[in-house]
C-alpha cells in the first residue's frame, strides 16, 4: 500500500481543469506508472510510523511538555518573589525549603497573598511533576 503526500502531485496551476474522480484516478495511475518505471521525483511517498514509533514520539512530546510546564512554574514563582523584593536561586530539589527560608530586606517573611499562595501550590505541583519526570526519563 502506498501513502502519497497530496501536495506533491503535479497540477497545472495556470489553466482551469475539470475536477472529477475519473480524471484524478487517471492522473494517479499515470504518476504511479512513472514512479514504478524509475522516476523518483514524481511524488513524495509518506512513511507511516509504526505504533511503537508513534508511542515513543508521544512519550517524548509529553516529556517536553512537562519540562515546559515546570519552567513556567519556576518562572512564575521567581516573578512573584521579585515582585515582593526577594531574589532566590531556585533549585527544583530544594525549592520548598528555599521558599520557607526566604526573607524580605527587613527580615520578615514575604507576604502570603493570593498570588503567592497559588505559586506555592504550583510549586508543589511542579515538584511532584519533576519527580514524575525522573520516573519517565532517568537523565532529567
KOLMAR-929076 format. One record per residue (C-alpha): x, y, z; residue in one letter. Coordinates in steps of 0.2 Angstrom, whole numbers, padded with zeros to 4 digits, always signed. Each point is the difference from the previous one (the first is absolute). Example, Ala and Ser with C-alpha at 12.3 -4.5 7.8 and 13.67 -1.06 7.14 Angstrom:
<kelums>
+0062-0022+0039A/+0006+0017-0003S/
</kelums>
This chain:
<kelums>
+0000+0000+0000X/+0007+0017-0005X/-0004+0016+0010X/+0003+0016-0010X/+0002+0018+0005X/-0015+0008-0009X/+0010+0017-0001X/+0014-0009-0010X/-0011-0005-0015X/+0003+0011-0016X/-0015+0011-0004X/+0001+0013-0014X/-0003+0017+0009X/-0003+0011-0014X/-0015-0007-0009X/-0017-0006+0007X/-0003-0018+0000X/-0015-0011+0003X/+0001-0009+0017X/-0008-0017+0000X/+0004-0017+0008X/+0003-0007-0017X/+0013+0013-0005X/+0008-0002+0017X/+0002-0019-0002X/+0007+0002-0017X/+0013+0013+0006X/+0004-0011+0015X/+0003-0015-0011X/+0011+0009-0012X/+0010+0006+0015X/+0001-0017+0007X/+0006-0007-0017X/+0014+0013-0001X/+0005-0003+0018X/+0001-0019-0003X/+0010+0003-0016X/+0014+0008+0010X/-0005+0019+0001X/+0003+0003+0019X/-0006+0018+0000X/-0017-0003-0006X/-0008+0002+0018X/+0005-0001+0018X/-0003-0017+0008X/-0005+0002+0018X/+0007-0012+0013X/-0014-0004+0013X/+0008-0003+0017X/-0003-0017+0009X/-0010+0000+0016X/+0015-0001+0011X/+0009+0014-0010X/-0015+0011+0003X/-0001-0005+0019X/+0019+0005+0002X/-0004+0017-0009X/-0015+0002+0012X/+0011-0003+0015X/+0013+0012-0006X/-0013+0013-0003X/-0008-0002+0017X/+0018+0001+0008X/+0003+0017-0009X/-0017+0006+0005X/+0003-0004+0018X/+0017+0009+0000X/-0008+0015-0008X/-0013+0000+0014X/+0013-0002+0013X/+0009+0015-0007X/-0016+0011+0000X/-0003-0004+0018X/+0018+0004+0005X/-0001+0016-0010X/-0016+0005+0008X/+0006-0003+0018X/+0016+0010-0004X/-0011+0014-0007X/-0011+0000+0015X/+0015+0000+0012X/+0008+0015-0010X/-0016+0009+0002X/+0001+0000+0019X/+0019+0003-0001X/+0007-0017+0003X/+0013-0007-0012X/+0004-0019+0002X/+0010-0012-0011X/-0014-0013-0001X/+0006-0018-0001X/-0015-0012-0003X/+0006-0013+0013X/+0001+0013+0014X/-0013+0012-0006X/-0012-0002+0015X/+0014+0002+0013X/+0006+0016-0009X/-0017+0007+0000X/-0002-0003+0019X/+0017+0008+0003X/-0004+0015-0012X/+0000+0017+0009X/-0003+0018-0005X/+0013+0014+0003X/-0006+0003+0018X/+0001-0019+0004X/-0019-0003-0001X/-0008-0014-0010X/-0007+0005-0017X/-0018+0004+0000X/-0012-0015-0003X/-0011+0008-0012X/-0012-0010-0011X/+0012+0000-0015X/+0015-0005+0011X/-0010-0014+0008X/-0006-0007-0017X/+0019+0000-0006X/+0004-0010+0016X/-0013-0012-0005X/+0006+0000-0018X/+0017-0003+0007X/-0006-0016+0009X/-0008-0005-0017X/+0017+0004-0009X/+0009-0010+0013X/-0011-0015-0002X/+0001+0001-0019X/+0019+0001+0001X/+0000-0016+0010X/-0011-0008-0014X/+0012+0007-0013X/+0014-0010+0009X/-0011-0015-0001X/-0002+0002-0019X/+0017+0004-0005X/+0015-0003+0013X/+0011+0013-0008X/-0012+0015+0005X/
</kelums>
